[in-house]
Amino acid sequence: MFTRDMDVPEFKAFALWNEADWIAAIATMVLGAFLAGGLAVGLSRKPEFAGHPRGLYMLFFAEMWERFSYYGMRAILIFYLTQHWLFGDGKANLIYGGYTALVYITPVLGGYLADRYLGQRKAVLFGGVLLAFGHLFMAFEGMEGVTDAAVKQADPAINIFWLALALIIVGSGFLKANISVMVGQLYKLTDIRRDSAYTIFYIGINLGGAAGSILVGYLGQTIGWAFGFGLAGIGMVAGLLVFVIGKGLLKGGGEAPDPAALRRPTFGVPFEWLLYAAGLLATAVMWGLIQYQDAIQSLLIVSGLGLLGYVFFTATFVLPYGRIAAAPRSNVTLMTLGLVVMAGAGIVAILTAFTGTLQVVSALGFALVLAAAIREKFTIAHAPRDRMFAIIFLIALNPIFWGLFEQAGGSFNLYTDRFVDRGGVPAALFQSINSIYIILLGAIFAGIWAFLAKRRLEPSAPAKFALALMQVGLAFLVFVWGANSVGPEIATPVAFVFLFYFFQTTGELCLSPVGLSAMNRLAPKHLASLIMGAWFYMTAVGNFVAGKIGEATGGHDGEMTKEGTLSVYNSIGWWTIGIGVVVLLLSPIVKRWMHLDTLADDAGHSLAGEAQIGEPKAAGVDVWKEEK
């Protein structure tokens, strides 16, 4: 649609349009059609539209624009790192992985502050403001025309880039942790429309993701980075305006639990201001962390060991006995020793390096933890404890799946740009395929599970996880086969990119919504938020693992090669399928741990829309509060 002339985009004649121009035009028309529908809803004076409160559609469009900006920026981030800031491929993948990992950690802060003090509406508003500034700051490019990486990365303007990422990380934490909760607040607990409401909301998530990847990617890779990131920023501002203007449609939902407490002076200023200051302080912390990926790795190790220890102790001793002091001392000592050994190995690894010896020591510590858990398993029968063991098993698979899945925005994005016969279509546009597949296949998978369930043939949750792992592994193996089938000197046919995303998406639909449902279904009610937090925490670990895998595709010199990348993809593909087979063989045992036959119906422990909100990037969604 556009061509660049003296850095000023000009509209092309229709006869000169290529595939990318037509794709962008179609995406614009589809987006425009949805916006026209949104305008019709906004102008309507009726309290409901198409059987749902108008507030749902306001949240739909606010979230759609937020996802538009987030996924649009994500589609071109790896190219911006390598082509503008001139980072090596390995380093760029590590930065990308660290960034996406932190996006999954900050919702712990945003969700907590909203639950206790701010309320969801003010938290979303604050998060939206941070996101808008973050996306707009991404449009600040600094020095132009520099080809020396050292000089480019010494440009003081790079600090604005780090600040932009930090603002987006913290803003996502406040917004994504709370906006999905507000959907449920529009309906009574017994309202049968709740699940369909989440389906509508889910469409908005993926519509925004697809349109953002296409339009932001198109402008960023064909016109200029500032135009792409600028459009992402405009999208976020649009979402923020929708949310502010539509405040009345929320009918008082999402407000602070104690408004008077927010106004109460603390250190001479209203307490609410201190909460926003905490968000800004978190931004400063993220600004530092994103620049030092080793620090992120250390954070994940320390917090992960702490979370692991707490969950294991709670599952093994607190649930069956009520308190640790009442549990068998020998088993408590054995598990404590195992956790201390693991923690010691982790601390030494942070200070030095994760050597083979430390790996053995860590494995020994984990073996002691498992030994204590197994001894307890045979000492006393306790269904809630067994369910927690099943939860731990499923959560442990999260980093494996997302570590491979998130290659899409990192190393696979770079491979598509350099080694795929794209027919002139910018590589960033291919990031939309996953969202489009989800829209097309989501309802089909929900129908398949329902069909099989009626005939008592539905796979268990651990079996679905095994299928997810095998499919994401198959995605890499099929792609490697396709790339090698044409020879090393010939560009990989684009059809194999579509196949890659197809198997990744079908794998995602077997794991993400299933995992959310399993966490909510199996967790003891008083531990539901902890378990959901652990689920998303391990997703963050998976994103960082993705960065480490992407770093490996850069080889020793940090630059990606076709042969080297395909070799890495082949290895992880076979390993993942092997792990999937092992999980499938273990799935009957894990299913027994779930004790589904003794689960009682509990209106306070059933997730509304659990099959619909399986969007993998929806970090920090407080789904444990969304009940039927």
N, C-alpha and C positions, 0 to 999 in steps of 0.2 A: 504493500500500500504506500510505503514511503521510501524515498531515496535520500541519501545524504549529499548535500551540496554546500561546501564551505561550512560544514558542521551545522547546517540548518536543514531539518528534514523538509522535503517537498513531496507532495502527493503525486503518485505515479499514474500514468494513463492505464486504464483497465487492460489494454492489450499487452502491457508490459508486466502484468502481475505474475508472480511465480507461486509455487505451492504454499510457501510460508505466508504470502500475502492473503491468499484465499482462506487459509486456516485461521489467521488472525481476524479476517473479516467475518467469517462464520461465527467464531467465538464472540465477537462483538455483538452480532445480531442476536445470538442466544441470550447473552447477558442483558442486552437491551430489552428483549421480550420479558425476561423475568423482572427487570426493573419497572417496566410498564405495568406488569401485574401488581408489583409492590405499590406503585403509585395509586392504582385502583383501590387497593386495600386501605391505603392511608387516607384517601378521600372519602371512603365509605363512612357513613354515620352509624352503621349497624355495629352492635357490640361484637358480633362474630362474622367470620367470612369462611365459607366452605366448611361450616361445622366446627370451626375452631376459633378461640378468642383472637382478636387482632394482635394482641401482644405477642403471640407465637410468631407471627409473620415479621413483627418488628425485630425480634430476637433472631429470626432466620436471616434477615438482611444484614443485621449488625455482625453476626458471625460469618456470613458469607463474605463480607468485605474484609473482615479480619483475616480469614483464610486466604482470600485473594492476595492480600499483601504479603502474608507469611510465606505461602508456597510460591508466589511469584518471585520474591526475593531469594528463596531457597533454590529455585531453579537455576539462577545465574550466579549464585554465591561462589561456587567452585571455580567458575570461569573468571570471575572478578578477582579472586585470590591469585590465580595463575597468570592471567593475561594483563591485569591492571597493576596489581601489587607485586607481581613477578615472584611469588613464592614457588618453590619447587613442588612437584606433584605430591610427593610424600608429605611435606609439611602442610600443604593446603588441605589434604585429606584429614590430617590430624587436627587442624584448626576447625574444619567443618564438623568433625566428630565431637570435639570438645564443646563447640557451640550448641549442637543439637542435644548433647547430654545435659548441659546446664538448663536448656529449655524445659527439660523434664524434672529438674530438681527444684527450681524456684516456685512451682505451684504449691509446695509444702508451706512456704511462707505466705503466699497469697491466699491460699485456702484457710490457713489458720487465722490470719488477721481478719478475714471476712467473717468467719464463723463466730469468733469471739467478740469482735468490736465493730468493724466497719459495716458489715452487711454486704450482700453480693452486689447490689447496685452501685454503691460508691467504689467498691473494689474494682468492678469492671470499668467504671468511668476513669479511675486513676490509671488502671492498666492500659486503657485505650489511649490516654494522653501520652504515656511513656512510649507506647508502640508507634504512635503517629510521629513523635519527634525522632525515634530511632530510625524509622523507615525514611524519613526526610533527610536525616543526617547521612544516610547511605549514599545520597546523591552528590555528596561533596567529594570530589575525586582527587584534589590536591594537584601536584605537578603533572603536567602532560608531556608526552614524548620522551620520557626517560626510559632507557633500555638497560641500564645497569641495576641489577636487583638490590645491591647494597645501598646505592644512592636512593633508589625508590623507597625502600623500607626505612630509610633515615628521614624521610619527609615528615615533618611534624604533623601533617594532615592525617597521618595514619592513626594518630590518637583519636581523631574524630571518628574514624572507622571503628576502632575498638569500642568507643563510647556508644556508637550506633548499635553494635551487637549487644552490648550490655543493657541498653535500654529495651531492646526487643526481648532479651532473655527475661528481664524482670517484669516487663509489661505483659508478656505471655503468662507469667506466673500468676499475676493478679487477674487477668481476663479469663484465660482458659480454665482456671480453677473454679470459676464461679458462674459463668454465663449458662452452662448446661443445667446447673441447679435451678436457675430461674425459669427454665422451661417447665419443670415439674411444679413450680410454685403457682403456675396459672391454673392448675387443675386440682380437684379434690382427690384424696387418696383412692377413692373408689371409682373415679371417673374412667370409663373404659376407653376414652379417647387418648389416654396418656401415651400408649405405645405408638399409635399412629402419629402423635405429635412429635415424638422423637424421630420417627421416620422422616417426617417433613424437615425437621431441623437437620438431620443427617444429610439430606439432599443438599441443603444450603452449604454445609461444610464442604462437600465434594464438588459442588458447582463452583464455589469460590476457588477451591484448589485447582480445578481444571482450567478455569478462565484466567486465573492469575498466572499459572505456569505458561500459558500460551501468550497472553498479551504482554506481561512483563518480560518474559523471555524473548519475545519478538522484538520489542523496543530495545531491550538491553543488548542483544547480540547483533541487531541490524542497524540501529541508529546510534546508540551510545548508552553507557552505563547510567549516566545521570537521568536519561529519559526513562529507562526501565525502573530504576529505584524510585524515581520521582512519581511514576504511576503507582507503584506500590504504596508510597506515602499518601498519595491522593485517595487511594482506595481505603486506607486506614482512617483518614479524616472523614471520608464519607460514612464509614461504619460508625464512627464516633458521633457524627451528627444525627444519624438515624437513631442511635441509642438515646441521645439527649432529647431530641424532639419527641420520641415515642415514650417518654417516661410515664406519662399518664396511663398508657395501655398496660402497664404492669400491675395496676390496681393495688398499689402499696406493697407489692412483693419485693423481696430482696433488701428490705430496709434494715438498719442496724438493730441488733437485739436490745440495746440500751442507748437511745439517742442522747439522753442527758449525760451519760458518761463521756461521750465524745466531746461535749461542750465544756466539760469540767476542766478548769485550769490545772496544768501540770508543768512545773518549772516555769510558770508565768505565761504559758501559751495553752490554747485548747489541746486536749489530749489527741484529738483527731489529727492535728498538724504533726504530732510526734510520730504517728503511724505512717504518714506520708514521708516523713523524714527517714523512717526506717527503710522504706522502699528506695529512697535515693541513696541511702548508705549501702543497701544491697546492690544497687547499680554500680557504686564505686568498687565494691568487692568483685563483682563480675567483670568489671573493666580490667582488673588486675589478673583474675583467673584465666580469662580467655586468651591472654597473651602468653601464659605459661601453662602449656597443656600438661606438663608433668605434675603441676600442682593439682590439676583436676583429677589426674590419676590417683594422687595421694589422697585427695578428698574422698574419692569413691572407695578406696581401699579401707580407710579408717571408718567412714560412716557405714560401709557395707558390713564390716566385721562387727560393728556395734549392733546393727540391725539384725544380723544373723544370730548373734548371741542372745539378744532379747527374744526373738521369735522362737528359737530353739528352747530356751529356758521356759518361756511361757507355755509352749505346746507340751513339753515333756513333764514339767513339774507343777506349774501353777494350775493348769486346767484340771488335771486329775486330783490333786491334793489340796487345792485352794491356796497354798502358799509353799514357797520353796523349803521352809524349815520343816514341813511335815513330810517331805519326800525322802526316799532312802539316801542316806549321806554318801554312800559309796558311789552311787550313780551321779549325784550332784558334783562330787569331787572329780569324777572321771570327765564329765562334760566341761567343768571349769578348766581342768588341765588342758583339754583339747583346744578350747577357745583361747587360753593364754598362749599356747604354742603357736596357734594361727596368728594371733595378734602380734606376737614377737617377730615371727617371720615377716609379717606385713610391714612392721616398722623398720626392720632391717632392710627390706626391699626398697622402701621409700628412701632411706638414707644412702643406699649403695645401688644395687641393681637386683632384679629378680633372677638370681642364678639358679642353676640346676639343683644345687644343695638346698636352697630355700624352697624350691618347689617340692622337694621330697619332704622337708620339714612341715610345710603347709599341709601336704597330703596326710602326713602322720597325725597332725592335729585334728584334721577333719575326720579321720578314721576314729579317733577317740570320741569325738562328738557323736558320730553315728553309732559307735558301740554303746554309749550311754543311752541313746534313744532306743536302740534295739532291745537292750536289757529291760528298759521300762515297758516296751511294747509287750514283752512276754511276762512281765511281772503283774501288770494290772490291765484289764480290758477297759478301754475308755474311748467311746466314739468321737467326741469332740477333739481329743488329742490326735486321733488317727486322721481326722479331716485336716487338722493343721499340718500333719506330715504330708498329706496329699497336696495341700496348698504350697508347701515349701518345694515339693518336687516340681510342680507346674511353674512356679515362679523362677526356679533355677534354669528353666529352658528359655526364658525370655531373652537373656543376652545373646544366646546362640541365634535365635530367629532374627531379632532386630539388628544384630551385628551384620548379618548377610543382607537383610531387607534394605537397610539404609545405605548400601552401596549405590543405590539408585541415584541419589543426589550427589554422590561423591565420585568414586572411581569409575562407576559405570557411566556417569554423565560425561566424564572426560573421555572415556573410551568411545562413546557414541559420537562425540564431537570430532575425534581424530581418526577413527578407524572404521566407521560405518558409512555405507553408501546411503546418505540421507537425502539425496536428490535436491540439495540446496536448502532443505528445511533446517533452521537453527536447532542445535541439539537440545536446548532448554525446553523446546515445545514438547519433546517426548516425555517430559516429566508429568504431563497432563494425563498420560495413558492410564496410570494407576487409578486416578480419581474417576475417570470415565468408566473403566472396568468395574469399579466398585458400585457406581450408580446402576450399571447394567446387570451386574451379577448378584448384588446384595439381596434383593428380593428373591431371586432364584435359589440362593443358598438357604435362606430362611424357609422357603417352601420345601426344599429337599429335606431339611432336618425335620420339619413337621410331618412330612410324608413318611419318613422312616420311623419317626417316633410312634406314629399311630400303629405301625406294624411291628413295633418293638425291635427294630433293626438299627436304630440310631446309634452311631459310635459314641462311646463314652468321651468325656472331656480329655483324658490323657491320650486316647486313641486319635482324637481330632488334632491334638498337639503333634502327635507323631506324623500324621498326614501333612500337617503344615510344614514341619521340618523337611520331610521328604520332597514336598513340592518346591520349596524354596531352593533346596539342593538341586532338584531336577532343573530348575530354571537356569542355573549356572552351567550344568552339564550340557543341556540342549544348546545353550548359547555357544559354549566352547566347541561343540560338535559342528554347529553351523559355521562358525568362524573358520575352523580348520578345514571344512569341506571345500572351501573355495581357494585355499592356499594362503600362505603368509603374505604374499605380495598384493593380494586383491582385497578390497574393502569388504567388510562383513555385510551381507544382505540385510536390509532394514527389517525384513520379515522376522528375523530372529530377535530383534529388539522387542517387537510386539509379542512374540512368544515368551520372551523373558518376563515381561511385565504381566502376561496372562498367568503364568504359573506362580509368580510372586503374589498376585492379587488373590488367586484361589487359596494359596497358603495363608495369606492374611485373614481371609474370611473364615478359615478353619481355626484360627488362633485368637485374634484380637477380640471379637465379640464373645467368643466362647470363654476366653480367659476372664473378661470382666464379669460375665455371668457366674463363673465358677468361684471367683474370689468372693463375690457378694453372697452366693448361695451357701458356701461351706464355712465361711468365717463365723466364729461366735459373735453375737451381736455387739458385745462390748469391745470387740477387737476389729470391727469392720473397717474403720478408718485406717487403722494401722496396716491391715492387710492390703487395702487398696493403695496406700502409700508405698508399701513394699513392692507392689506390682509395678507401679510407675517408676519407682526407684530403679528396679532391675531393667526397665525399658531404657532408662538413662544410661545404665551400664552398657546395654546393648549398643546404644548410639556411639558411646566412646569406643567400644570394641570395633564398631564399623570404621571409625577413624583410624584405628591401628591396622586393620586389614587394608584399608585404602593406602595407608602409609607404606605397607609392604609391596603394593603394586608399583611403587616408585623405584624399587630396587635399591642398590647401594648408592647410586648417584642422585637419587631423588626424582628422576624423570621416568615417566611411564613408558613402557614399550609394549607392543602388541603381544609378543610372545611371552614376556614376563607376566603380564596381566592375565592372559589366558591360563598360564600355568598355575597362578594363585587361585583363579576361579575354579579350575579343574580340581585342585586339592580340596578346597573348602566345600565344593559340591559333593564330592564323594564322602568326605568326613561327615557332612550334615546328613546325608542319606543314611549312612551307617548309624549315626546317633538316633535318627528317626526310627530305624528298624529296632534298635534296642529299646527305645521308649514304647514302641508298639508291643514288644514282647512283655514289657513290664506293666503295660496299661491294665490288664486284669487285676494285678495286685493293687495298683493305685486306686482302681475303681472300688475295690473292696474297702480300702481305707476311707473312701468317701461316705460309706454307710448311707447310701441314698434311701434305703428302705426305712430308715429311722428318722429321716428329716421330716419335721412337721411343718404344715403350712403355717406361715407367720406373716401377717400383713405388714409387719414392720421389718421384714427381712426378705423382701423380694424386689428386684430391680426393675423399675419401669423402663421399657425401651431397651432392655439389655442386649437384644439381638440387633438393634439398630445403631447404637453409638459405638460401634467397633472401630471408629476412626483411630488409627494407631498413634497419631500425633496429638491426640486430645489429652495432653499431659495434665494431670492434676484435677481432672474432672471429679467433683465430689459425688460420685455415683452412689456411694453408700447411703446418701440421704434421700435418693430418689426411689420412692417406694410405691407399689401399686395400691 
